[in-house]
Amino acid sequence: MARLPRFVLPGQPQHVIVRGNNRSEIFCADTDYQFYLEKLQLA
């Protein structure tokens, strides 16, 4: 069964979950994490 559409309230923050395939590590170095944070701020 497909996932239902997300419930979105305009102007309200969303809870973002980040994890790799099979819950593997996605930030192997501090620079990876900093790059992610910079892109998140731009979004």
N, CA, C and O atoms as a MOPAC input file, in Angstrom:
PM7 MOZYME 1SCF
protein

 N      0.84200 1    -1.17500 1     0.00000 1
 C      0.00000 1     0.00000 1     0.00000 1
 C      0.88900 1     1.24000 1     0.00000 1
 O      1.85900 1     1.31200 1     0.75400 1
 N      0.56400 1     2.19900 1    -0.83100 1
 C      1.35700 1     3.42500 1    -0.93700 1
 C      1.16500 1     4.30000 1     0.29300 1
 O      0.13400 1     4.25200 1     0.96300 1
 N      2.18700 1     5.09900 1     0.56800 1
 C      2.12300 1     6.04500 1     1.69000 1
 C      1.11200 1     7.14000 1     1.37800 1
 O      1.01100 1     7.58400 1     0.23400 1
 N      0.37400 1     7.57300 1     2.37400 1
 C     -0.56800 1     8.67800 1     2.20400 1
 C      0.21000 1     9.98400 1     2.05900 1
 O      1.33100 1    10.09300 1     2.55400 1
 N     -0.37800 1    10.97900 1     1.38200 1
 C      0.31200 1    12.27300 1     1.25400 1
 C      0.59100 1    12.87200 1     2.63300 1
 O     -0.16900 1    12.67100 1     3.58100 1
 N      1.69100 1    13.60700 1     2.72000 1
 C      2.03800 1    14.24800 1     3.98200 1
 C      1.05500 1    15.36600 1     4.30000 1
 O      0.55000 1    16.04100 1     3.40300 1
 N      0.79100 1    15.55200 1     5.59100 1
 C     -0.07200 1    16.63000 1     6.05900 1
 C      0.79500 1    17.87500 1     6.20700 1
 O      1.73300 1    17.88400 1     7.00400 1
 N      0.49100 1    18.93100 1     5.44500 1
 C      1.32800 1    20.12900 1     5.44800 1
 C      0.48900 1    21.33100 1     5.85300 1
 O     -0.57800 1    21.57800 1     5.29200 1
 N      0.98700 1    22.07500 1     6.83600 1
 C      0.38400 1    23.34500 1     7.22100 1
 C      1.30000 1    24.45500 1     6.71600 1
 O      2.44300 1    24.55000 1     7.16300 1
 N      0.83200 1    25.29300 1     5.80000 1
 C      1.69100 1    26.35300 1     5.25900 1
 C      2.25300 1    27.23700 1     6.37400 1
 O      1.53800 1    27.62200 1     7.29900 1
 N      3.53800 1    27.54800 1     6.26800 1
 C      4.19100 1    28.41300 1     7.23900 1
 C      4.65300 1    27.72400 1     8.50000 1
 O      5.24300 1    28.36600 1     9.36900 1
 N      4.40100 1    26.42900 1     8.62700 1
 C      4.81500 1    25.68200 1     9.81400 1
 C      6.01300 1    24.81000 1     9.47800 1
 O      6.09100 1    24.25800 1     8.38000 1
 N      6.95500 1    24.68100 1    10.42100 1
 C      8.13700 1    23.85900 1    10.15100 1
 C      7.79100 1    22.37900 1    10.01600 1
 O      6.78500 1    21.90800 1    10.54500 1
 N      8.64300 1    21.66400 1     9.30000 1
 C      8.48100 1    20.22500 1     9.11000 1
 C      9.58600 1    19.49400 1     9.85700 1
 O     10.68800 1    20.02300 1    10.00600 1
 N      9.30800 1    18.30900 1    10.31600 1
 C     10.31700 1    17.47300 1    10.96400 1
 C     11.02000 1    16.69000 1     9.86300 1
 O     10.39100 1    15.91300 1     9.14500 1
 N     12.32700 1    16.89900 1     9.73500 1
 C     13.11100 1    16.25300 1     8.68500 1
 C     13.87800 1    15.08100 1     9.28100 1
 O     14.58200 1    15.23700 1    10.27900 1
 N     13.74300 1    13.91900 1     8.67500 1
 C     14.46600 1    12.73300 1     9.10900 1
 C     15.45900 1    12.37100 1     8.01200 1
 O     15.09500 1    12.24900 1     6.84200 1
 N     16.70300 1    12.20400 1     8.40300 1
 C     17.74000 1    11.87300 1     7.43100 1
 C     18.43200 1    10.59900 1     7.87700 1
 O     18.98400 1    10.53100 1     8.97500 1
 N     18.40000 1     9.59500 1     7.02000 1
 C     19.15800 1     8.37300 1     7.29300 1
 C     19.44900 1     7.66500 1     5.97600 1
 O     18.71200 1     7.80800 1     5.00000 1
 N     20.51600 1     6.91500 1     5.96900 1
 C     20.92800 1     6.22100 1     4.76100 1
 C     20.15700 1     4.92500 1     4.56100 1
 O     19.31600 1     4.55400 1     5.38000 1
 N     20.45500 1     4.24400 1     3.46300 1
 C     19.84600 1     2.94600 1     3.20700 1
 C     20.17600 1     1.99000 1     4.34400 1
 O     21.31900 1     1.92500 1     4.79600 1
 N     19.19100 1     1.26200 1     4.79500 1
 C     19.36500 1     0.32800 1     5.91300 1
 C     19.94300 1     1.01400 1     7.15200 1
 O     20.67600 1     0.41000 1     7.93500 1
 N     19.59200 1     2.28300 1     7.30300 1
 C     20.04300 1     3.10600 1     8.44700 1
 C     21.55700 1     3.23300 1     8.53400 1
 O     22.11700 1     3.36200 1     9.62300 1
 N     22.20600 1     3.19600 1     7.39400 1
 C     23.66100 1     3.33800 1     7.39200 1
 C     24.06000 1     4.79600 1     7.59800 1
 O     23.24900 1     5.70500 1     7.41400 1
 N     25.30900 1     5.00700 1     7.98000 1
 C     25.83700 1     6.34100 1     8.22700 1
 C     25.82000 1     7.15000 1     6.94200 1
 O     26.17100 1     6.63000 1     5.88200 1
 N     25.41600 1     8.41800 1     7.01600 1
 C     25.40200 1     9.25800 1     5.81900 1
 C     26.41700 1    10.39400 1     5.89400 1
 O     26.80700 1    10.94000 1     4.86200 1
 N     26.84800 1    10.75500 1     7.10000 1
 C     27.85900 1    11.79100 1     7.26400 1
 C     29.14100 1    11.11300 1     7.73200 1
 O     29.29300 1    10.81700 1     8.91700 1
 N     30.06000 1    10.86800 1     6.80400 1
 C     31.30500 1    10.16900 1     7.13200 1
 C     32.37500 1    11.11700 1     7.63800 1
 O     33.34300 1    10.68300 1     8.26100 1
 N     32.21300 1    12.40000 1     7.37900 1
 C     33.18700 1    13.40400 1     7.81600 1
 C     32.44100 1    14.67600 1     8.19200 1
 O     31.31100 1    14.89600 1     7.75600 1
 N     33.07400 1    15.50500 1     8.99800 1
 C     32.45300 1    16.77000 1     9.40200 1
 C     32.11700 1    17.64400 1     8.19900 1
 O     31.12600 1    18.37400 1     8.21100 1
 N     32.95400 1    17.56600 1     7.15200 1
 C     32.68400 1    18.37400 1     5.96100 1
 C     31.39400 1    17.94000 1     5.26900 1
 O     30.69600 1    18.77600 1     4.69600 1
 N     31.06500 1    16.64900 1     5.31000 1
 C     29.79800 1    16.16100 1     4.73900 1
 C     28.62000 1    16.79400 1     5.47800 1
 O     27.65500 1    17.24400 1     4.86100 1
 N     28.71400 1    16.82200 1     6.79600 1
 C     27.64100 1    17.37300 1     7.63000 1
 C     27.51400 1    18.88200 1     7.39900 1
 O     26.39900 1    19.39300 1     7.29700 1
 N     28.62800 1    19.59700 1     7.31500 1
 C     28.59100 1    21.03900 1     7.07700 1
 C     27.97800 1    21.34800 1     5.70400 1
 O     27.20500 1    22.29700 1     5.56800 1
 N     28.32200 1    20.55500 1     4.69900 1
 C     27.75000 1    20.73300 1     3.36500 1
 C     26.22700 1    20.57300 1     3.42000 1
 O     25.49400 1    21.37000 1     2.83400 1
 N     25.76300 1    19.55300 1     4.11800 1
 C     24.32100 1    19.31400 1     4.26400 1
 C     23.64300 1    20.50500 1     4.94700 1
 O     22.59600 1    20.96600 1     4.49300 1
 N     24.22900 1    20.99900 1     6.02300 1
 C     23.63300 1    22.12800 1     6.74800 1
 C     23.56100 1    23.39000 1     5.88600 1
 O     22.58000 1    24.13100 1     5.94900 1
 N     24.59400 1    23.63200 1     5.08400 1
 C     24.58600 1    24.78300 1     4.20100 1
 C     23.46600 1    24.67400 1     3.18400 1
 O     22.76200 1    25.65300 1     2.94000 1
 N     23.28700 1    23.51200 1     2.58700 1
 C     22.22400 1    23.32300 1     1.59500 1
 C     20.84400 1    23.39800 1     2.25000 1
 O     19.89900 1    23.90400 1     1.64500 1
 N     20.72500 1    22.90600 1     3.45600 1
 C     19.45000 1    22.98600 1     4.17500 1
 C     19.08300 1    24.43100 1     4.46400 1
 O     17.91600 1    24.80600 1     4.35300 1
 N     20.06600 1    25.25100 1     4.83600 1
 C     19.78900 1    26.66600 1     5.08900 1
 C     19.32400 1    27.36400 1     3.82300 1
 O     18.43000 1    28.20800 1     3.87800 1
 N     19.91300 1    27.02800 1     2.68900 1
 C     19.51600 1    27.65000 1     1.42900 1
 C     18.09700 1    27.27600 1     1.02200 1
 O     17.39800 1    28.05700 1     0.37500 1
 N     17.68600 1    26.09300 1     1.40100 1
 C     16.34500 1    25.62300 1     1.05400 1
 C     15.31700 1    26.31100 1     1.91700 1
 O     14.12200 1    26.05200 1     1.77900 1

